């Protein structure tokens, strides 16, 4: 042909490759090695997101169920109420082994089993011999709270009375009422006006 000597003919594969490279440069496509790396990174992220999308709700749901169960057990704690009889003081053993003598016409309320705290509510009068076990023992009488670790004391708080009286036999007690704290030693009394 006329152009045989003037134009050098290229192989079809080389021409296609050059055309693809020119188009890629214009469109700013990365080379094939970069594309493979980005594709792998994208796939890893997609898999990690799918796993997280499944695990996060499962963990949240599990935590919620555990919290609900714990709260419902605490809120549905069974309480026992016992009263002193007409014959005089009545003796009871509390779940922690502490003893209480309840006076005539008085009542105490306590949980069926002590958990994180040992708390007893009283109306009237009762004498307590508290077992020491490291957890404070609380007696709630109207607005007065008496805290002890191991001791013997009497609490008198009748609804019709104007005051609550705590008499300590041994050990020490801390009485909290109206934002104030009072500590008593053996044979001392705490007289709190309601």
Phi and psi in degrees as GROMACS dihedral restraints (atoms count N, CA, C in turn):
[ dihedral_restraints ]
;  ai    aj    ak    al  type     phi  dphi    fc
    3     4     5     6     1   -69.8    20    10
    4     5     6     7     1   -35.7    20    10
    6     7     8     9     1   -90.6    20    10
    7     8     9    10     1     8.9    20    10
    9    10    11    12     1   -54.7    20    10
   10    11    12    13     1   -45.8    20    10
   12    13    14    15     1   -87.9    20    10
   13    14    15    16     1   -28.1    20    10
   15    16    17    18     1   -80.6    20    10
   16    17    18    19     1   -36.5    20    10
   18    19    20    21     1  -112.7    20    10
   19    20    21    22     1   129.4    20    10
   21    22    23    24     1   -89.2    20    10
   22    23    24    25     1   124.3    20    10
   24    25    26    27     1   -82.4    20    10
   25    26    27    28     1   136.3    20    10
   27    28    29    30     1   -96.9    20    10
   28    29    30    31     1   157.9    20    10
   30    31    32    33     1   -71.7    20    10
   31    32    33    34     1   147.0    20    10
   33    34    35    36     1   -60.6    20    10
   34    35    36    37     1   -37.9    20    10
   36    37    38    39     1   -66.3    20    10
   37    38    39    40     1   -41.3    20    10
   39    40    41    42     1   -66.2    20    10
   40    41    42    43     1   -40.1    20    10
   42    43    44    45     1   -65.3    20    10
   43    44    45    46     1   -42.7    20    10
   45    46    47    48     1   -64.1    20    10
   46    47    48    49     1   -41.3    20    10
   48    49    50    51     1   -63.2    20    10
   49    50    51    52     1   -45.1    20    10
   51    52    53    54     1   -63.5    20    10
   52    53    54    55     1   -39.1    20    10
   54    55    56    57     1   -65.6    20    10
   55    56    57    58     1   -43.3    20    10
   57    58    59    60     1   -63.0    20    10
   58    59    60    61     1   -43.4    20    10
   60    61    62    63     1   -62.2    20    10
   61    62    63    64     1   -40.1    20    10
   63    64    65    66     1   -65.6    20    10
   64    65    66    67     1   -43.1    20    10
   66    67    68    69     1   -65.9    20    10
   67    68    69    70     1   -41.5    20    10
   69    70    71    72     1   -61.8    20    10
   70    71    72    73     1   -41.2    20    10
   72    73    74    75     1   -64.0    20    10
   73    74    75    76     1   -40.9    20    10
   75    76    77    78     1   -66.8    20    10
   76    77    78    79     1   -37.1    20    10
   78    79    80    81     1   -89.2    20    10
   79    80    81    82     1    -4.2    20    10
   81    82    83    84     1    60.7    20    10
   82    83    84    85     1    42.8    20    10
   84    85    86    87     1   -80.3    20    10
   85    86    87    88     1   139.7    20    10
   87    88    89    90     1   -72.8    20    10
   88    89    90    91     1   166.2    20    10
   90    91    92    93     1   -69.0    20    10
   91    92    93    94     1   174.6    20    10
   93    94    95    96     1   -64.7    20    10
   94    95    96    97     1   -33.2    20    10
   96    97    98    99     1   -67.5    20    10
   97    98    99   100     1   -43.4    20    10
   99   100   101   102     1   -63.6    20    10
  100   101   102   103     1   -38.7    20    10
  102   103   104   105     1   -63.8    20    10
  103   104   105   106     1   -41.2    20    10
  105   106   107   108     1   -64.9    20    10
  106   107   108   109     1   -44.0    20    10
  108   109   110   111     1   -62.2    20    10
  109   110   111   112     1   -46.1    20    10
  111   112   113   114     1   -65.0    20    10
  112   113   114   115     1   -37.3    20    10
  114   115   116   117     1   -64.5    20    10
  115   116   117   118     1   -43.0    20    10
  117   118   119   120     1   -63.3    20    10
  118   119   120   121     1   -44.5    20    10
  120   121   122   123     1   -61.2    20    10
  121   122   123   124     1   -44.1    20    10
  123   124   125   126     1   -60.8    20    10
  124   125   126   127     1   -44.5    20    10
  126   127   128   129     1   -64.2    20    10
  127   128   129   130     1   -40.5    20    10
  129   130   131   132     1   -63.7    20    10
  130   131   132   133     1   -44.3    20    10
  132   133   134   135     1   -63.7    20    10
  133   134   135   136     1   -41.2    20    10
  135   136   137   138     1   -63.0    20    10
  136   137   138   139     1   -41.6    20    10
  138   139   140   141     1   -66.6    20    10
  139   140   141   142     1   -43.7    20    10
  141   142   143   144     1   -62.2    20    10
  142   143   144   145     1   -40.5    20    10
  144   145   146   147     1   -65.8    20    10
  145   146   147   148     1   -38.7    20    10
  147   148   149   150     1   -65.7    20    10
  148   149   150   151     1   -40.9    20    10
  150   151   152   153     1   -64.7    20    10
  151   152   153   154     1   -44.8    20    10
  153   154   155   156     1   -62.8    20    10
  154   155   156   157     1   -37.9    20    10
  156   157   158   159     1   -63.5    20    10
  157   158   159   160     1   -27.0    20    10
  159   160   161   162     1   -87.2    20    10
  160   161   162   163     1   -43.9    20    10
  162   163   164   165     1   -73.5    20    10
  163   164   165   166     1   -40.2    20    10
  165   166   167   168     1   -60.2    20    10
  166   167   168   169     1   -50.1    20    10
  168   169   170   171     1   -61.9    20    10
  169   170   171   172     1   -35.4    20    10
  171   172   173   174     1   -64.6    20    10
  172   173   174   175     1   -44.0    20    10
  174   175   176   177     1   -65.7    20    10
  175   176   177   178     1   -41.6    20    10
  177   178   179   180     1   -64.0    20    10
  178   179   180   181     1   -43.9    20    10
  180   181   182   183     1   -63.5    20    10
  181   182   183   184     1   -43.4    20    10
  183   184   185   186     1   -62.4    20    10
  184   185   186   187     1   -45.5    20    10
  186   187   188   189     1   -61.9    20    10
  187   188   189   190     1   -40.3    20    10
  189   190   191   192     1   -64.0    20    10
  190   191   192   193     1   -42.5    20    10
  192   193   194   195     1   -64.6    20    10
  193   194   195   196     1   -41.9    20    10
  195   196   197   198     1   -64.5    20    10
  196   197   198   199     1   -42.6    20    10
  198   199   200   201     1   -64.5    20    10
  199   200   201   202     1   -44.1    20    10
  201   202   203   204     1   -60.3    20    10
  202   203   204   205     1   -45.0    20    10
  204   205   206   207     1   -62.1    20    10
  205   206   207   208     1   -42.9    20    10
  207   208   209   210     1   -64.0    20    10
  208   209   210   211     1   -45.5    20    10
  210   211   212   213     1   -66.7    20    10
  211   212   213   214     1   -38.6    20    10
  213   214   215   216     1   -70.1    20    10
  214   215   216   217     1   -32.1    20    10
  216   217   218   219     1   -67.2    20    10
  217   218   219   220     1   -43.9    20    10
  219   220   221   222     1   -66.4    20    10
  220   221   222   223     1   -39.6    20    10
  222   223   224   225     1   -75.1    20    10
  223   224   225   226     1   -23.0    20    10
  225   226   227   228     1  -103.5    20    10
  226   227   228   229     1    24.4    20    10
  228   229   230   231     1   -61.8    20    10
  229   230   231   232     1   132.6    20    10
  231   232   233   234     1   -81.9    20    10
  232   233   234   235     1   137.4    20    10
  234   235   236   237     1  -114.8    20    10
  235   236   237   238     1   149.5    20    10
  237   238   239   240     1  -115.5    20    10
  238   239   240   241     1   133.0    20    10
  240   241   242   243     1  -117.3    20    10
  241   242   243   244     1   129.9    20    10
  243   244   245   246     1  -130.0    20    10
  244   245   246   247     1   148.3    20    10
  246   247   248   249     1  -124.4    20    10
  247   248   249   250     1   153.5    20    10
  249   250   251   252     1   -75.1    20    10
  250   251   252   253     1   143.8    20    10
  252   253   254   255     1   -91.4    20    10
  253   254   255   256     1   177.8    20    10
  255   256   257   258     1   -70.2    20    10
  256   257   258   259     1   -18.3    20    10
  258   259   260   261     1   -78.2    20    10
  259   260   261   262     1   -12.2    20    10
  261   262   263   264     1   131.7    20    10
  262   263   264   265     1  -149.2    20    10
  264   265   266   267     1   -69.2    20    10
  265   266   267   268     1   140.6    20    10
  267   268   269   270     1  -118.3    20    10
  268   269   270   271     1   135.5    20    10
  270   271   272   273     1   -97.6    20    10
  271   272   273   274     1   134.1    20    10
  273   274   275   276     1  -134.2    20    10
  274   275   276   277     1   149.5    20    10
  276   277   278   279     1  -104.8    20    10
  277   278   279   280     1   124.9    20    10
  279   280   281   282     1   -81.3    20    10
  280   281   282   283     1   166.4    20    10
  282   283   284   285     1   -57.4    20    10
  283   284   285   286     1   -25.9    20    10
  285   286   287   288     1   -90.8    20    10
  286   287   288   289     1     0.8    20    10
  288   289   290   291     1    97.2    20    10
  289   290   291   292     1    -7.3    20    10
  291   292   293   294     1   -68.5    20    10
  292   293   294   295     1   152.1    20    10
  294   295   296   297     1  -109.9    20    10
  295   296   297   298     1   149.0    20    10
  297   298   299   300     1  -139.2    20    10
  298   299   300   301     1   137.0    20    10
  300   301   302   303     1  -112.3    20    10
  301   302   303   304     1   119.3    20    10
  303   304   305   306     1  -101.7    20    10
  304   305   306   307     1   130.6    20    10
  306   307   308   309     1   -77.1    20    10
  307   308   309   310     1   161.8    20    10
  309   310   311   312     1   -54.0    20    10
  310   311   312   313     1   131.7    20    10
  312   313   314   315     1    76.6    20    10
  313   314   315   316     1     6.6    20    10
  315   316   317   318     1  -104.3    20    10
  316   317   318   319     1   163.4    20    10
  318   319   320   321     1  -145.6    20    10
  319   320   321   322     1   141.0    20    10
  321   322   323   324     1  -123.4    20    10
  322   323   324   325     1   151.0    20    10
  324   325   326   327     1  -129.7    20    10
  325   326   327   328     1   132.5    20    10
  327   328   329   330     1  -148.3    20    10
  328   329   330   331     1   157.9    20    10
  330   331   332   333     1   -70.5    20    10
  331   332   333   334     1   152.9    20    10
  333   334   335   336     1   -58.7    20    10
  334   335   336   337     1   -34.0    20    10
  336   337   338   339     1  -142.3    20    10
  337   338   339   340     1   131.1    20    10
  339   340   341   342     1   -75.2    20    10
  340   341   342   343     1   138.3    20    10
  342   343   344   345     1  -110.9    20    10
  343   344   345   346     1  -104.9    20    10
  345   346   347   348     1   -78.2    20    10
  346   347   348   349     1   -20.1    20    10
  348   349   350   351     1  -136.9    20    10
  349   350   351   352     1   160.1    20    10
  351   352   353   354     1  -116.5    20    10
  352   353   354   355     1   104.6    20    10
  354   355   356   357     1  -130.8    20    10
  355   356   357   358     1   133.6    20    10
  357   358   359   360     1  -127.5    20    10
  358   359   360   361     1   137.2    20    10
  360   361   362   363     1  -105.4    20    10
  361   362   363   364     1   136.9    20    10
  363   364   365   366     1  -128.3    20    10
  364   365   366   367     1   143.0    20    10
  366   367   368   369     1  -128.1    20    10
  367   368   369   370     1   116.7    20    10
  369   370   371   372     1   109.0    20    10
  370   371   372   373     1  -134.3    20    10
  372   373   374   375     1  -134.3    20    10
  373   374   375   376     1   139.5    20    10
  375   376   377   378     1  -154.1    20    10
  376   377   378   379     1   148.3    20    10
  378   379   380   381     1  -108.0    20    10
  379   380   381   382     1   130.2    20    10
  381   382   383   384     1  -115.7    20    10
  382   383   384   385     1   137.0    20    10
  384   385   386   387     1  -118.8    20    10
  385   386   387   388     1   100.3    20    10
  387   388   389   390     1   -91.6    20    10
  388   389   390   391     1   131.4    20    10
  390   391   392   393     1   -77.7    20    10
  391   392   393   394     1   133.5    20    10
  393   394   395   396     1   -84.0    20    10
  394   395   396   397     1   122.7    20    10
  396   397   398   399     1  -140.5    20    10
  397   398   399   400     1    12.4    20    10
  399   400   401   402     1    93.5    20    10
  400   401   402   403     1   -19.3    20    10
  402   403   404   405     1  -100.7    20    10
  403   404   405   406     1   128.8    20    10
  405   406   407   408     1   -59.0    20    10
  406   407   408   409     1   144.5    20    10
  408   409   410   411     1  -105.3    20    10
  409   410   411   412     1   128.4    20    10
  411   412   413   414     1  -118.1    20    10
  412   413   414   415     1   137.9    20    10
  414   415   416   417     1  -118.9    20    10
  415   416   417   418     1   120.6    20    10
  417   418   419   420     1  -103.4    20    10
  418   419   420   421     1   119.7    20    10
  420   421   422   423     1  -126.9    20    10
  421   422   423   424     1    98.9    20    10
  423   424   425   426     1    59.3    20    10
  424   425   426   427     1  -115.6    20    10
  426   427   428   429     1   -97.2    20    10
  427   428   429   430     1     2.3    20    10
  429   430   431   432     1  -102.5    20    10
  430   431   432   433     1   131.7    20    10
  432   433   434   435     1  -118.9    20    10
  433   434   435   436     1   125.6    20    10
  435   436   437   438     1  -108.5    20    10
  436   437   438   439     1   125.5    20    10
  438   439   440   441     1  -114.7    20    10
  439   440   441   442     1   135.2    20    10
  441   442   443   444     1  -144.2    20    10
  442   443   444   445     1   164.9    20    10
  444   445   446   447     1  -105.4    20    10
  445   446   447   448     1   -45.3    20    10
  447   448   449   450     1  -164.3    20    10
  448   449   450   451     1   112.2    20    10
  450   451   452   453     1  -169.3    20    10
  451   452   453   454     1   178.7    20    10
  453   454   455   456     1  -126.0    20    10
  454   455   456   457     1   129.8    20    10
  456   457   458   459     1  -157.6    20    10
  457   458   459   460     1   163.5    20    10
  459   460   461   462     1  -117.0    20    10
  460   461   462   463     1   137.3    20    10
  462   463   464   465     1  -120.2    20    10
  463   464   465   466     1   130.1    20    10
  465   466   467   468     1  -127.1    20    10
  466   467   468   469     1   114.5    20    10
  468   469   470   471     1  -149.7    20    10
  469   470   471   472     1    80.8    20    10
  471   472   473   474     1   -82.9    20    10
  472   473   474   475     1   143.3    20    10
  474   475   476   477     1   -58.3    20    10
  475   476   477   478     1   -33.1    20    10
  477   478   479   480     1   -81.9    20    10
  478   479   480   481     1   -12.3    20    10
  480   481   482   483     1   -82.0    20    10
  481   482   483   484     1   153.6    20    10
  483   484   485   486     1   -85.7    20    10
  484   485   486   487     1   -10.6    20    10
  486   487   488   489     1  -142.1    20    10
  487   488   489   490     1   165.5    20    10
  489   490   491   492     1  -115.1    20    10
  490   491   492   493     1   141.1    20    10
  492   493   494   495     1  -126.2    20    10
  493   494   495   496     1   128.1    20    10
  495   496   497   498     1  -117.9    20    10
  496   497   498   499     1   124.7    20    10
  498   499   500   501     1  -117.1    20    10
  499   500   501   502     1   125.3    20    10
  501   502   503   504     1   -97.3    20    10
  502   503   504   505     1   129.6    20    10
  504   505   506   507     1   -95.9    20    10
  505   506   507   508     1   -43.7    20    10
  507   508   509   510     1  -152.2    20    10
  508   509   510   511     1   159.3    20    10
  510   511   512   513     1    80.2    20    10
  511   512   513   514     1  -146.8    20    10
  513   514   515   516     1  -147.7    20    10
  514   515   516   517     1   155.1    20    10
  516   517   518   519     1  -131.4    20    10
  517   518   519   520     1   155.3    20    10
  519   520   521   522     1  -121.1    20    10
  520   521   522   523     1   122.7    20    10
  522   523   524   525     1  -105.3    20    10
  523   524   525   526     1   133.2    20    10
  525   526   527   528     1  -122.5    20    10
  526   527   528   529     1   125.1    20    10
  528   529   530   531     1  -156.4    20    10
  529   530   531   532     1   136.6    20    10
  531   532   533   534     1    57.0    20    10
  532   533   534   535     1    32.0    20    10
  534   535   536   537     1    82.9    20    10
  535   536   537   538     1    -1.2    20    10
  537   538   539   540     1  -108.7    20    10
  538   539   540   541     1   152.7    20    10
  540   541   542   543     1  -120.9    20    10
  541   542   543   544     1   136.5    20    10
  543   544   545   546     1  -130.6    20    10
  544   545   546   547     1   130.2    20    10
  546   547   548   549     1  -110.9    20    10
  547   548   549   550     1   134.6    20    10
  549   550   551   552     1  -125.5    20    10
  550   551   552   553     1   147.0    20    10
  552   553   554   555     1  -107.1    20    10
  553   554   555   556     1   172.3    20    10
  555   556   557   558     1   -52.6    20    10
  556   557   558   559     1   139.6    20    10
  558   559   560   561     1    67.9    20    10
  559   560   561   562     1    17.1    20    10
  561   562   563   564     1  -105.9    20    10
  562   563   564   565     1   157.1    20    10
  564   565   566   567     1  -120.1    20    10
  565   566   567   568     1   151.9    20    10
  567   568   569   570     1  -116.7    20    10
  568   569   570   571     1   117.8    20    10
  570   571   572   573     1  -112.2    20    10
  571   572   573   574     1   110.7    20    10
  573   574   575   576     1  -111.2    20    10
  574   575   576   577     1   122.3    20    10
  576   577   578   579     1   -81.7    20    10
  577   578   579   580     1   125.6    20    10
